[in-house]
Amino acid sequence: MATGVIHAGVCGFTINVKAVSDEDNKVQLEITSDCPNYQKIAKELTEVEAYKEIFNKMHVGRVYEVFAKYSPHPSCPGVSGILKTMEVAAGLALPQTASISITKE
């Protein structure tokens, strides 16, 4: 099992992801969030096929499909956090902290 915690930014919302992969690289996702958009995403995005998600063109796949349906904010880091957590669960990446730090001068 892999877990991810994504702090989305100025909105103040947090997205929590639990991902468990089986031997066929199907990944069960459990997504919880205080964001109303991710609450909708969580209801629909419960299973994905790891190889179809990771080895595909950018913005193609089930994760992006569901994200585009419910999220009005294309720069939200939640979608990449879900994909990274799924990668780790499927053994396609090592667990590592990733972050975005933004400043304005």
Buried (B, 14 or more C-beta within 10 A) or exposed (E): EBEBEBBBBEEEBBBBBBBBBEEEBBBBBBBEBEBEBBEBBBEEBEEBBBEBBBEEEEEEBBBBEBBEEBBEBEEBBBBBBBBBBBBBBBEBBEEEEEEEEEEEE
